[in-house]
Amino acid sequence: MFFQSIFKRKKSFQKKIKSKLGIDDWMDLTKEERLKIDSKEKYESMRKKKALLKSIREEYSKIRKKQ
């Protein structure tokens, strides 16, 4: 049981490492592949920022209504 938990942690840790591209892997990609990955990451970060701003605005409007 103890060893199973260690191996599960090790596998999940390896998945996290594989999901991130290293500099060598990044340089091996073509220019189009790099642009595609970069634009996808930018889109995801903008989506998260917009969701955060929306929630902040909603909370602010609730506070103003209470006053």
PQR file with spaces between the fields and no chain letter, atoms N, CA, C, O and H, PARSE charges and radii, in Angstrom:
ATOM       1  N    MET     1       0.828   -1.185    0.000 -0.4000 1.5000
ATOM       2  CA   MET     1       0.000    0.000    0.000 -0.0000 2.0000
ATOM       3  C    MET     1       0.876    1.254    0.000  0.5500 1.7000
ATOM       4  O    MET     1       0.624    2.201   -0.745 -0.5500 1.4000
ATOM       5  N    PHE     2       1.889    1.244    0.831 -0.4000 1.5000
ATOM       6  CA   PHE     2       2.794    2.385    0.905 -0.0000 2.0000
ATOM       7  C    PHE     2       3.511    2.611   -0.422  0.5500 1.7000
ATOM       8  O    PHE     2       3.627    3.742   -0.893 -0.5500 1.4000
ATOM       9  H    PHE     2       2.094    0.474    1.436  0.4000 1.0000
ATOM      10  N    PHE     3       3.990    1.516   -1.020 -0.4000 1.5000
ATOM      11  CA   PHE     3       4.712    1.623   -2.281 -0.0000 2.0000
ATOM      12  C    PHE     3       3.801    2.068   -3.417  0.5500 1.7000
ATOM      13  O    PHE     3       4.245    2.763   -4.331 -0.5500 1.4000
ATOM      14  H    PHE     3       3.895    0.597   -0.637  0.4000 1.0000
ATOM      15  N    GLN     4       2.544    1.678   -3.368 -0.4000 1.5000
ATOM      16  CA   GLN     4       1.613    2.093   -4.411 -0.0000 2.0000
ATOM      17  C    GLN     4       1.420    3.605   -4.396  0.5500 1.7000
ATOM      18  O    GLN     4       1.348    4.232   -5.453 -0.5500 1.4000
ATOM      19  H    GLN     4       2.184    1.113   -2.626  0.4000 1.0000
ATOM      20  N    SER     5       1.338    4.186   -3.218 -0.4000 1.5000
ATOM      21  CA   SER     5       1.169    5.638   -3.136 -0.0000 2.0000
ATOM      22  C    SER     5       2.411    6.360   -3.656  0.5500 1.7000
ATOM      23  O    SER     5       2.302    7.415   -4.282 -0.5500 1.4000
ATOM      24  H    SER     5       1.397    3.677   -2.360  0.4000 1.0000
ATOM      25  N    ILE     6       3.580    5.798   -3.398 -0.4000 1.5000
ATOM      26  CA   ILE     6       4.820    6.406   -3.901 -0.0000 2.0000
ATOM      27  C    ILE     6       4.843    6.360   -5.419  0.5500 1.7000
ATOM      28  O    ILE     6       5.187    7.350   -6.066 -0.5500 1.4000
ATOM      29  H    ILE     6       3.668    4.941   -2.890  0.4000 1.0000
ATOM      30  N    PHE     7       4.479    5.219   -5.992 -0.4000 1.5000
ATOM      31  CA   PHE     7       4.506    5.093   -7.441 -0.0000 2.0000
ATOM      32  C    PHE     7       3.457    5.979   -8.097  0.5500 1.7000
ATOM      33  O    PHE     7       3.699    6.509   -9.181 -0.5500 1.4000
ATOM      34  H    PHE     7       4.200    4.415   -5.466  0.4000 1.0000
ATOM      35  N    LYS     8       2.304    6.151   -7.470 -0.4000 1.5000
ATOM      36  CA   LYS     8       1.278    7.037   -8.020 -0.0000 2.0000
ATOM      37  C    LYS     8       1.773    8.471   -8.030  0.5500 1.7000
ATOM      38  O    LYS     8       1.553    9.198   -8.998 -0.5500 1.4000
ATOM      39  H    LYS     8       2.108    5.720   -6.589  0.4000 1.0000
ATOM      40  N    ARG     9       2.441    8.885   -6.957 -0.4000 1.5000
ATOM      41  CA   ARG     9       2.982   10.234   -6.905 -0.0000 2.0000
ATOM      42  C    ARG     9       4.034   10.434   -7.982  0.5500 1.7000
ATOM      43  O    ARG     9       4.080   11.479   -8.631 -0.5500 1.4000
ATOM      44  H    ARG     9       2.620    8.294   -6.170  0.4000 1.0000
ATOM      45  N    LYS    10       4.871    9.436   -8.166 -0.4000 1.5000
ATOM      46  CA   LYS    10       5.939    9.530   -9.155 -0.0000 2.0000
ATOM      47  C    LYS    10       5.355    9.668  -10.553  0.5500 1.7000
ATOM      48  O    LYS    10       5.848   10.465  -11.350 -0.5500 1.4000
ATOM      49  H    LYS    10       4.833    8.588   -7.638  0.4000 1.0000
ATOM      50  N    LYS    11       4.304    8.898  -10.865 -0.4000 1.5000
ATOM      51  CA   LYS    11       3.687    8.970  -12.189 -0.0000 2.0000
ATOM      52  C    LYS    11       3.032   10.322  -12.415  0.5500 1.7000
ATOM      53  O    LYS    11       3.168   10.896  -13.496 -0.5500 1.4000
ATOM      54  H    LYS    11       3.903    8.250  -10.217  0.4000 1.0000
ATOM      55  N    SER    12       2.325   10.843  -11.419 -0.4000 1.5000
ATOM      56  CA   SER    12       1.681   12.141  -11.585 -0.0000 2.0000
ATOM      57  C    SER    12       2.726   13.245  -11.732  0.5500 1.7000
ATOM      58  O    SER    12       2.510   14.198  -12.481 -0.5500 1.4000
ATOM      59  H    SER    12       2.215   10.377  -10.541  0.4000 1.0000
ATOM      60  N    PHE    13       3.841   13.134  -11.036 -0.4000 1.5000
ATOM      61  CA   PHE    13       4.911   14.113  -11.151 -0.0000 2.0000
ATOM      62  C    PHE    13       5.515   14.078  -12.546  0.5500 1.7000
ATOM      63  O    PHE    13       5.827   15.125  -13.113 -0.5500 1.4000
ATOM      64  H    PHE    13       4.016   12.360  -10.428  0.4000 1.0000
ATOM      65  N    GLN    14       5.682   12.876  -13.108 -0.4000 1.5000
ATOM      66  CA   GLN    14       6.235   12.745  -14.447 -0.0000 2.0000
ATOM      67  C    GLN    14       5.296   13.337  -15.486  0.5500 1.7000
ATOM      68  O    GLN    14       5.758   13.909  -16.473 -0.5500 1.4000
ATOM      69  H    GLN    14       5.428   12.025  -12.647  0.4000 1.0000
ATOM      70  N    LYS    15       3.987   13.213  -15.288 -0.4000 1.5000
ATOM      71  CA   LYS    15       3.030   13.791  -16.227 -0.0000 2.0000
ATOM      72  C    LYS    15       3.141   15.304  -16.236  0.5500 1.7000
ATOM      73  O    LYS    15       3.047   15.920  -17.298 -0.5500 1.4000
ATOM      74  H    LYS    15       3.611   12.748  -14.486  0.4000 1.0000
ATOM      75  N    LYS    16       3.339   15.918  -15.073 -0.4000 1.5000
ATOM      76  CA   LYS    16       3.480   17.359  -15.000 -0.0000 2.0000
ATOM      77  C    LYS    16       4.716   17.811  -15.760  0.5500 1.7000
ATOM      78  O    LYS    16       4.689   18.830  -16.452 -0.5500 1.4000
ATOM      79  H    LYS    16       3.415   15.418  -14.210  0.4000 1.0000
ATOM      80  N    ILE    17       5.798   17.056  -15.633 -0.4000 1.5000
ATOM      81  CA   ILE    17       7.039   17.407  -16.316 -0.0000 2.0000
ATOM      82  C    ILE    17       6.872   17.266  -17.820  0.5500 1.7000
ATOM      83  O    ILE    17       7.352   18.113  -18.573 -0.5500 1.4000
ATOM      84  H    ILE    17       5.820   16.228  -15.071  0.4000 1.0000
ATOM      85  N    LYS    18       6.204   16.215  -18.272 -0.4000 1.5000
ATOM      86  CA   LYS    18       6.034   15.991  -19.695 -0.0000 2.0000
ATOM      87  C    LYS    18       5.141   17.037  -20.341  0.5500 1.7000
ATOM      88  O    LYS    18       5.302   17.345  -21.522 -0.5500 1.4000
ATOM      89  H    LYS    18       5.814   15.527  -17.660  0.4000 1.0000
ATOM      90  N    SER    19       4.203   17.585  -19.584 -0.4000 1.5000
ATOM      91  CA   SER    19       3.289   18.561  -20.160 -0.0000 2.0000
ATOM      92  C    SER    19       3.991   19.877  -20.478  0.5500 1.7000
ATOM      93  O    SER    19       3.555   20.606  -21.369 -0.5500 1.4000
ATOM      94  H    SER    19       4.071   17.335  -18.625  0.4000 1.0000
ATOM      95  N    LYS    20       5.060   20.189  -19.773 -0.4000 1.5000
ATOM      96  CA   LYS    20       5.799   21.410  -20.039 -0.0000 2.0000
ATOM      97  C    LYS    20       6.923   21.119  -21.034  0.5500 1.7000
ATOM      98  O    LYS    20       7.628   20.115  -20.928 -0.5500 1.4000
ATOM      99  H    LYS    20       5.415   19.596  -19.050  0.4000 1.0000
ATOM     100  N    LEU    21       7.065   22.005  -21.982 -0.4000 1.5000
ATOM     101  CA   LEU    21       8.131   21.852  -22.961 -0.0000 2.0000
ATOM     102  C    LEU    21       9.417   22.472  -22.437  0.5500 1.7000
ATOM     103  O    LEU    21       9.416   23.576  -21.893 -0.5500 1.4000
ATOM     104  H    LEU    21       6.492   22.820  -22.068  0.4000 1.0000
ATOM     105  N    GLY    22      10.495   21.756  -22.607 -0.4000 1.5000
ATOM     106  CA   GLY    22      11.796   22.292  -22.255 -0.0000 2.0000
ATOM     107  C    GLY    22      12.324   23.138  -23.394  0.5500 1.7000
ATOM     108  O    GLY    22      11.744   23.149  -24.480 -0.5500 1.4000
ATOM     109  H    GLY    22      10.496   20.859  -23.049  0.4000 1.0000
ATOM     110  N    ILE    23      13.403   23.838  -23.163 -0.4000 1.5000
ATOM     111  CA   ILE    23      13.962   24.708  -24.203 -0.0000 2.0000
ATOM     112  C    ILE    23      14.432   23.896  -25.399  0.5500 1.7000
ATOM     113  O    ILE    23      14.307   24.344  -26.539 -0.5500 1.4000
ATOM     114  H    ILE    23      13.874   23.829  -22.281  0.4000 1.0000
ATOM     115  N    ASP    24      14.973   22.706  -25.152 -0.4000 1.5000
ATOM     116  CA   ASP    24      15.422   21.872  -26.268 -0.0000 2.0000
ATOM     117  C    ASP    24      14.244   21.416  -27.111  0.5500 1.7000
ATOM     118  O    ASP    24      14.302   21.456  -28.340 -0.5500 1.4000
ATOM     119  H    ASP    24      15.075   22.343  -24.226  0.4000 1.0000
ATOM     120  N    ASP    25      13.175   20.982  -26.454 -0.4000 1.5000
ATOM     121  CA   ASP    25      11.981   20.554  -27.185 -0.0000 2.0000
ATOM     122  C    ASP    25      11.362   21.719  -27.949  0.5500 1.7000
ATOM     123  O    ASP    25      10.890   21.555  -29.074 -0.5500 1.4000
ATOM     124  H    ASP    25      13.127   20.949  -25.456  0.4000 1.0000
ATOM     125  N    TRP    26      11.368   22.890  -27.331 -0.4000 1.5000
ATOM     126  CA   TRP    26      10.794   24.074  -27.957 -0.0000 2.0000
ATOM     127  C    TRP    26      11.566   24.437  -29.228  0.5500 1.7000
ATOM     128  O    TRP    26      10.964   24.804  -30.237 -0.5500 1.4000
ATOM     129  H    TRP    26      11.751   23.023  -26.417  0.4000 1.0000
ATOM     130  N    MET    27      12.879   24.337  -29.178 -0.4000 1.5000
ATOM     131  CA   MET    27      13.693   24.692  -30.338 -0.0000 2.0000
ATOM     132  C    MET    27      13.591   23.647  -31.446  0.5500 1.7000
ATOM     133  O    MET    27      13.834   23.957  -32.612 -0.5500 1.4000
ATOM     134  H    MET    27      13.367   24.040  -28.358  0.4000 1.0000
ATOM     135  N    ASP    28      13.237   22.419  -31.095 -0.4000 1.5000
ATOM     136  CA   ASP    28      13.076   21.380  -32.107 -0.0000 2.0000
ATOM     137  C    ASP    28      11.788   21.546  -32.905  0.5500 1.7000
ATOM     138  O    ASP    28      11.665   20.996  -34.000 -0.5500 1.4000
ATOM     139  H    ASP    28      13.040   22.167  -30.147  0.4000 1.0000
ATOM     140  N    LEU    29      10.830   22.293  -32.373 -0.4000 1.5000
ATOM     141  CA   LEU    29       9.563   22.500  -33.068 -0.0000 2.0000
ATOM     142  C    LEU    29       9.754   23.460  -34.236  0.5500 1.7000
ATOM     143  O    LEU    29      10.670   24.282  -34.240 -0.5500 1.4000
ATOM     144  H    LEU    29      10.929   22.739  -31.484  0.4000 1.0000
ATOM     145  N    THR    30       8.883   23.341  -35.212 -0.4000 1.5000
ATOM     146  CA   THR    30       8.925   24.280  -36.326 -0.0000 2.0000
ATOM     147  C    THR    30       8.338   25.611  -35.890  0.5500 1.7000
ATOM     148  O    THR    30       7.714   25.708  -34.833 -0.5500 1.4000
ATOM     149  H    THR    30       8.138   22.674  -35.208  0.4000 1.0000
ATOM     150  N    LYS    31       8.537   26.623  -36.700 -0.4000 1.5000
ATOM     151  CA   LYS    31       8.042   27.953  -36.357 -0.0000 2.0000
ATOM     152  C    LYS    31       6.516   27.952  -36.242  0.5500 1.7000
ATOM     153  O    LYS    31       5.962   28.591  -35.347 -0.5500 1.4000
ATOM     154  H    LYS    31       9.044   26.544  -37.559  0.4000 1.0000
ATOM     155  N    GLU    32       5.847   27.250  -37.127 -0.4000 1.5000
ATOM     156  CA   GLU    32       4.386   27.192  -37.107 -0.0000 2.0000
ATOM     157  C    GLU    32       3.876   26.496  -35.838  0.5500 1.7000
ATOM     158  O    GLU    32       2.886   26.922  -35.244 -0.5500 1.4000
ATOM     159  H    GLU    32       6.297   26.731  -37.854  0.4000 1.0000
ATOM     160  N    GLU    33       4.559   25.429  -35.435 -0.4000 1.5000
ATOM     161  CA   GLU    33       4.157   24.711  -34.222 -0.0000 2.0000
ATOM     162  C    GLU    33       4.343   25.589  -32.983  0.5500 1.7000
ATOM     163  O    GLU    33       3.500   25.593  -32.085 -0.5500 1.4000
ATOM     164  H    GLU    33       5.363   25.083  -35.918  0.4000 1.0000
ATOM     165  N    ARG    34       5.445   26.325  -32.943 -0.4000 1.5000
ATOM     166  CA   ARG    34       5.689   27.223  -31.805 -0.0000 2.0000
ATOM     167  C    ARG    34       4.630   28.311  -31.742  0.5500 1.7000
ATOM     168  O    ARG    34       4.124   28.623  -30.664 -0.5500 1.4000
ATOM     169  H    ARG    34       6.129   26.321  -33.672  0.4000 1.0000
ATOM     170  N    LEU    35       4.287   28.898  -32.899 -0.4000 1.5000
ATOM     171  CA   LEU    35       3.269   29.936  -32.928 -0.0000 2.0000
ATOM     172  C    LEU    35       1.910   29.391  -32.491  0.5500 1.7000
ATOM     173  O    LEU    35       1.157   30.060  -31.784 -0.5500 1.4000
ATOM     174  H    LEU    35       4.699   28.645  -33.775  0.4000 1.0000
ATOM     175  N    LYS    36       1.613   28.180  -32.918 -0.4000 1.5000
ATOM     176  CA   LYS    36       0.340   27.562  -32.552 -0.0000 2.0000
ATOM     177  C    LYS    36       0.257   27.342  -31.043  0.5500 1.7000
ATOM     178  O    LYS    36      -0.757   27.667  -30.426 -0.5500 1.4000
ATOM     179  H    LYS    36       2.225   27.636  -33.492  0.4000 1.0000
ATOM     180  N    ILE    37       1.303   26.800  -30.453 -0.4000 1.5000
ATOM     181  CA   ILE    37       1.334   26.548  -29.010 -0.0000 2.0000
ATOM     182  C    ILE    37       1.280   27.865  -28.249  0.5500 1.7000
ATOM     183  O    ILE    37       0.556   27.983  -27.261 -0.5500 1.4000
ATOM     184  H    ILE    37       2.127   26.536  -30.955  0.4000 1.0000
ATOM     185  N    ASP    38       2.036   28.848  -28.700 -0.4000 1.5000
ATOM     186  CA   ASP    38       2.069   30.138  -28.039 -0.0000 2.0000
ATOM     187  C    ASP    38       0.705   30.827  -28.083  0.5500 1.7000
ATOM     188  O    ASP    38       0.256   31.380  -27.079 -0.5500 1.4000
ATOM     189  H    ASP    38       2.624   28.753  -29.503  0.4000 1.0000
ATOM     190  N    SER    39       0.055   30.795  -29.228 -0.4000 1.5000
ATOM     191  CA   SER    39      -1.260   31.434  -29.329 -0.0000 2.0000
ATOM     192  C    SER    39      -2.290   30.710  -28.471  0.5500 1.7000
ATOM     193  O    SER    39      -3.181   31.343  -27.905 -0.5500 1.4000
ATOM     194  H    SER    39       0.420   30.345  -30.043  0.4000 1.0000
ATOM     195  N    LYS    40      -2.173   29.390  -28.371 -0.4000 1.5000
ATOM     196  CA   LYS    40      -3.085   28.626  -27.519 -0.0000 2.0000
ATOM     197  C    LYS    40      -2.901   29.011  -26.057  0.5500 1.7000
ATOM     198  O    LYS    40      -3.882   29.172  -25.331 -0.5500 1.4000
ATOM     199  H    LYS    40      -1.448   28.876  -28.831  0.4000 1.0000
ATOM     200  N    GLU    41      -1.651   29.159  -25.618 -0.4000 1.5000
ATOM     201  CA   GLU    41      -1.370   29.552  -24.241 -0.0000 2.0000
ATOM     202  C    GLU    41      -1.861   30.976  -23.955  0.5500 1.7000
ATOM     203  O    GLU    41      -2.379   31.249  -22.872 -0.5500 1.4000
ATOM     204  H    GLU    41      -0.854   29.028  -26.207  0.4000 1.0000
ATOM     205  N    LYS    42      -1.698   31.878  -24.924 -0.4000 1.5000
ATOM     206  CA   LYS    42      -2.175   33.243  -24.747 -0.0000 2.0000
ATOM     207  C    LYS    42      -3.690   33.270  -24.634  0.5500 1.7000
ATOM     208  O    LYS    42      -4.242   33.997  -23.807 -0.5500 1.4000
ATOM     209  H    LYS    42      -1.277   31.656  -25.803  0.4000 1.0000
ATOM     210  N    TYR    43      -4.362   32.481  -25.460 -0.4000 1.5000
ATOM     211  CA   TYR    43      -5.816   32.419  -25.410 -0.0000 2.0000
ATOM     212  C    TYR    43      -6.292   31.915  -24.056  0.5500 1.7000
ATOM     213  O    TYR    43      -7.228   32.471  -23.483 -0.5500 1.4000
ATOM     214  H    TYR    43      -3.914   31.891  -26.131  0.4000 1.0000
ATOM     215  N    GLU    44      -5.660   30.875  -23.542 -0.4000 1.5000
ATOM     216  CA   GLU    44      -6.041   30.324  -22.238 -0.0000 2.0000
ATOM     217  C    GLU    44      -5.818   31.346  -21.120  0.5500 1.7000
ATOM     218  O    GLU    44      -6.662   31.486  -20.235 -0.5500 1.4000
ATOM     219  H    GLU    44      -4.899   30.424  -24.008  0.4000 1.0000
ATOM     220  N    SER    45      -4.701   32.050  -21.152 -0.4000 1.5000
ATOM     221  CA   SER    45      -4.432   33.026  -20.102 -0.0000 2.0000
ATOM     222  C    SER    45      -5.418   34.198  -20.175  0.5500 1.7000
ATOM     223  O    SER    45      -5.847   34.704  -19.138 -0.5500 1.4000
ATOM     224  H    SER    45      -4.015   31.936  -21.871  0.4000 1.0000
ATOM     225  N    MET    46      -5.778   34.631  -21.376 -0.4000 1.5000
ATOM     226  CA   MET    46      -6.753   35.715  -21.516 -0.0000 2.0000
ATOM     227  C    MET    46      -8.129   35.270  -21.048  0.5500 1.7000
ATOM     228  O    MET    46      -8.858   36.054  -20.440 -0.5500 1.4000
ATOM     229  H    MET    46      -5.430   34.220  -22.219  0.4000 1.0000
ATOM     230  N    ARG    47      -8.488   34.045  -21.316 -0.4000 1.5000
ATOM     231  CA   ARG    47      -9.777   33.513  -20.881 -0.0000 2.0000
ATOM     232  C    ARG    47      -9.846   33.496  -19.350  0.5500 1.7000
ATOM     233  O    ARG    47     -10.873   33.846  -18.767 -0.5500 1.4000
ATOM     234  H    ARG    47      -7.896   33.408  -21.810  0.4000 1.0000
ATOM     235  N    LYS    48      -8.765   33.093  -18.712 -0.4000 1.5000
ATOM     236  CA   LYS    48      -8.714   33.065  -17.249 -0.0000 2.0000
ATOM     237  C    LYS    48      -8.778   34.475  -16.670  0.5500 1.7000
ATOM     238  O    LYS    48      -9.453   34.703  -15.667 -0.5500 1.4000
ATOM     239  H    LYS    48      -7.931   32.809  -19.185  0.4000 1.0000
ATOM     240  N    LYS    49      -8.079   35.426  -17.298 -0.4000 1.5000
ATOM     241  CA   LYS    49      -8.094   36.805  -16.829 -0.0000 2.0000
ATOM     242  C    LYS    49      -9.488   37.409  -16.945  0.5500 1.7000
ATOM     243  O    LYS    49      -9.942   38.110  -16.041 -0.5500 1.4000
ATOM     244  H    LYS    49      -7.530   35.241  -18.113  0.4000 1.0000
ATOM     245  N    LYS    50     -10.166   37.137  -18.059 -0.4000 1.5000
ATOM     246  CA   LYS    50     -11.516   37.665  -18.250 -0.0000 2.0000
ATOM     247  C    LYS    50     -12.481   37.083  -17.227  0.5500 1.7000
ATOM     248  O    LYS    50     -13.346   37.794  -16.714 -0.5500 1.4000
ATOM     249  H    LYS    50      -9.798   36.568  -18.793  0.4000 1.0000
ATOM     250  N    ALA    51     -12.341   35.808  -16.932 -0.4000 1.5000
ATOM     251  CA   ALA    51     -13.203   35.180  -15.929 -0.0000 2.0000
ATOM     252  C    ALA    51     -12.951   35.786  -14.556  0.5500 1.7000
ATOM     253  O    ALA    51     -13.893   36.006  -13.795 -0.5500 1.4000
ATOM     254  H    ALA    51     -11.638   35.231  -17.349  0.4000 1.0000
ATOM     255  N    LEU    52     -11.709   36.053  -14.237 -0.4000 1.5000
ATOM     256  CA   LEU    52     -11.365   36.666  -12.968 -0.0000 2.0000
ATOM     257  C    LEU    52     -11.940   38.079  -12.870  0.5500 1.7000
ATOM     258  O    LEU    52     -12.505   38.449  -11.841 -0.5500 1.4000
ATOM     259  H    LEU    52     -10.944   35.874  -14.856  0.4000 1.0000
ATOM     260  N    LEU    53     -11.799   38.863  -13.928 -0.4000 1.5000
ATOM     261  CA   LEU    53     -12.354   40.213  -13.932 -0.0000 2.0000
ATOM     262  C    LEU    53     -13.868   40.198  -13.786  0.5500 1.7000
ATOM     263  O    LEU    53     -14.437   41.034  -13.084 -0.5500 1.4000
ATOM     264  H    LEU    53     -11.340   38.562  -14.764  0.4000 1.0000
ATOM     265  N    LYS    54     -14.510   39.263  -14.439 -0.4000 1.5000
ATOM     266  CA   LYS    54     -15.966   39.146  -14.345 -0.0000 2.0000
ATOM     267  C    LYS    54     -16.391   38.852  -12.909  0.5500 1.7000
ATOM     268  O    LYS    54     -17.340   39.455  -12.407 -0.5500 1.4000
ATOM     269  H    LYS    54     -14.047   38.584  -15.010  0.4000 1.0000
ATOM     270  N    SER    55     -15.701   37.936  -12.252 -0.4000 1.5000
ATOM     271  CA   SER    55     -16.053   37.609  -10.874 -0.0000 2.0000
ATOM     272  C    SER    55     -15.787   38.783   -9.936  0.5500 1.7000
ATOM     273  O    SER    55     -16.546   39.001   -8.991 -0.5500 1.4000
ATOM     274  H    SER    55     -14.930   37.446  -12.660  0.4000 1.0000
ATOM     275  N    ILE    56     -14.725   39.537  -10.182 -0.4000 1.5000
ATOM     276  CA   ILE    56     -14.431   40.711   -9.365 -0.0000 2.0000
ATOM     277  C    ILE    56     -15.529   41.755   -9.538  0.5500 1.7000
ATOM     278  O    ILE    56     -15.983   42.349   -8.560 -0.5500 1.4000
ATOM     279  H    ILE    56     -14.109   39.360  -10.950  0.4000 1.0000
ATOM     280  N    ARG    57     -15.954   41.978  -10.771 -0.4000 1.5000
ATOM     281  CA   ARG    57     -17.021   42.952  -11.019 -0.0000 2.0000
ATOM     282  C    ARG    57     -18.320   42.546  -10.357  0.5500 1.7000
ATOM     283  O    ARG    57     -19.035   43.386   -9.810 -0.5500 1.4000
ATOM     284  H    ARG    57     -15.586   41.496  -11.566  0.4000 1.0000
ATOM     285  N    GLU    58     -18.630   41.254  -10.403 -0.4000 1.5000
ATOM     286  CA   GLU    58     -19.849   40.769   -9.760 -0.0000 2.0000
ATOM     287  C    GLU    58     -19.790   40.978   -8.248  0.5500 1.7000
ATOM     288  O    GLU    58     -20.767   41.420   -7.644 -0.5500 1.4000
ATOM     289  H    GLU    58     -18.050   40.571  -10.847  0.4000 1.0000
ATOM     290  N    GLU    59     -18.666   40.669   -7.645 -0.4000 1.5000
ATOM     291  CA   GLU    59     -18.513   40.865   -6.208 -0.0000 2.0000
ATOM     292  C    GLU    59     -18.596   42.346   -5.838  0.5500 1.7000
ATOM     293  O    GLU    59     -19.202   42.711   -4.830 -0.5500 1.4000
ATOM     294  H    GLU    59     -17.872   40.310   -8.136  0.4000 1.0000
ATOM     295  N    TYR    60     -17.994   43.175   -6.646 -0.4000 1.5000
ATOM     296  CA   TYR    60     -18.026   44.615   -6.394 -0.0000 2.0000
ATOM     297  C    TYR    60     -19.458   45.134   -6.485  0.5500 1.7000
ATOM     298  O    TYR    60     -19.878   45.940   -5.655 -0.5500 1.4000
ATOM     299  H    TYR    60     -17.502   42.879   -7.465  0.4000 1.0000
ATOM     300  N    SER    61     -20.206   44.679   -7.482 -0.4000 1.5000
ATOM     301  CA   SER    61     -21.589   45.119   -7.607 -0.0000 2.0000
ATOM     302  C    SER    61     -22.432   44.651   -6.428  0.5500 1.7000
ATOM     303  O    SER    61     -23.329   45.377   -6.000 -0.5500 1.4000
ATOM     304  H    SER    61     -19.864   44.024   -8.156  0.4000 1.0000
ATOM     305  N    LYS    62     -22.171   43.457   -5.887 -0.4000 1.5000
ATOM     306  CA   LYS    62     -22.890   42.979   -4.708 -0.0000 2.0000
ATOM     307  C    LYS    62     -22.588   43.858   -3.500  0.5500 1.7000
ATOM     308  O    LYS    62     -23.485   44.167   -2.715 -0.5500 1.4000
ATOM     309  H    LYS    62     -21.442   42.867   -6.234  0.4000 1.0000
ATOM     310  N    ILE    63     -21.340   44.257   -3.351 -0.4000 1.5000
ATOM     311  CA   ILE    63     -20.947   45.112   -2.230 -0.0000 2.0000
ATOM     312  C    ILE    63     -21.625   46.475   -2.339  0.5500 1.7000
ATOM     313  O    ILE    63     -22.106   47.015   -1.343 -0.5500 1.4000
ATOM     314  H    ILE    63     -20.612   44.006   -3.988  0.4000 1.0000
ATOM     315  N    ARG    64     -21.662   47.022   -3.539 -0.4000 1.5000
ATOM     316  CA   ARG    64     -22.280   48.335   -3.721 -0.0000 2.0000
ATOM     317  C    ARG    64     -23.777   48.296   -3.472  0.5500 1.7000
ATOM     318  O    ARG    64     -24.347   49.266   -2.974 -0.5500 1.4000
ATOM     319  H    ARG    64     -21.271   46.583   -4.348  0.4000 1.0000
ATOM     320  N    LYS    65     -24.420   47.187   -3.811 -0.4000 1.5000
ATOM     321  CA   LYS    65     -25.864   47.049   -3.572 -0.0000 2.0000
ATOM     322  C    LYS    65     -26.171   46.986   -2.083  0.5500 1.7000
ATOM     323  O    LYS    65     -27.210   47.484   -1.649 -0.5500 1.4000
ATOM     324  H    LYS    65     -23.957   46.398   -4.216  0.4000 1.0000
ATOM     325  N    LYS    66     -25.296   46.389   -1.298 -0.4000 1.5000
ATOM     326  CA   LYS    66     -25.501   46.302    0.137 -0.0000 2.0000
ATOM     327  C    LYS    66     -25.409   47.651    0.824  0.5500 1.7000
ATOM     328  O    LYS    66     -26.070   47.888    1.836 -0.5500 1.4000
ATOM     329  H    LYS    66     -24.452   45.984   -1.650  0.4000 1.0000
ATOM     330  N    GLN    67     -24.591   48.531    0.275 -0.4000 1.5000
ATOM     331  CA   GLN    67     -24.395   49.839    0.904 -0.0000 2.0000
ATOM     332  C    GLN    67     -25.527   50.710    0.558  0.5500 1.7000
ATOM     333  O    GLN    67     -25.571   51.865    0.982 -0.5500 1.4000
ATOM     334  H    GLN    67     -24.055   48.339   -0.547  0.4000 1.0000
